[in-house]
Amino acid sequence: MKVVIYILIVLLCTASCIDRDNKGRVLDTPTTGTLKIVADESLRPIVEAEVETFNGIYTKANVTASYMSEADAIDAFINDSVRLAIITRRLTDQEKKYFVDRKITINEVDIALSGIALIVNRQHKDTLITMNQLANLLKGNISTWDKIGSKRKDGIEIVFDNPNSGLIRYLKDSVAKVDKLPPNCFAVENNQAVVERVAGNVNTMGLIGLEWISDKDDSTSTSFLKKVRVMAVSGDSTHFQPYQAYIALKYYPLIRTITIINNASRTGLNAGFSRFVQSEPGQRIVLKAGLVPKTMPLRIVQFR
């Protein structure tokens, strides 16, 4: 009888220690429960790899990701639809003030350096472009291939994934410094559609997240590379392709930072997933994907 009473006491104590919401429902912990996150669509390959690995290690956790434009991802986070977003910028001062006014603690962590890749049809032999040429393309000052060193005089069609993506925000704000792109620039459904459009049209130049072509062990990445050519970009006189080492050394000019924005008001599954991505296993996934880890030292070896 004493044993039975003891077991009941232990069970009651254990139950009382479990976090619950105001309706008595069990809350998630750093390694258990269900969590919905959002991410910029251009980051899908790296986010999918992190989510799949985390769920595989922590079998009582179920993290699912929705992919959308960066603007929509930020809106979902601000409107409290999700507790974690993965995008390519930090919150603005105005956005931070929104959370400060509501006494909500937000944690922002840079997890990787990535890049924007410029891709062209495989018929193109000359795949070099300068940052000045790219800026003038996005301003509408250049619109034909012969103006960027090609023998072709056809007009250039520029495609990207989404008009509200972080990729286009970066190009408009940091490269072209314009509010509006010219008429020959337009969006398709996603990064996969960008690759297919470029592969099927010799006059199309595509802008995609490096994540889609940087993992040499990924079948999707290797199949994309067989369909298109990746341009080399120069900030001055030397052209670089978006290789991992060139991004780490800041030689490649089109670099962007991947950031996790996390609602840190409570230590739940969102905190656990964020910590995992920052940990050595999570950063090794970043490394394998061909990106540059931000929370784990990277050793670069130069061969002579």
Secondary structure, 3 states (H helix, E strand, C coil): CHHHHHHHHHHHHHHHHCCECCCCCECCECCEEEEEEEEEHHHHHHHHHHHHHHHHHCCCEEEEEEEECHHHHHHHHHCCCCCEEEECCCCCHHHHHHHHHCCCCEEEEEEEEEEEEEEEECCCCCCEEEHHHHHHHHHCCCCEHHHHCCCCCCECEEEECCCCCHHHHHHHHHHHCCCCCCCCEEECCCHHHHHHHHHHCCCEEEEEEHHHCCCCCCHHHHHHHHHEEECEEECCCCEECCCHHHHHCCCCCCEEEEEEEEECCCCCHHHHHHHHHHCHHHHHHHHHCCCEECCCCCCCCCCC
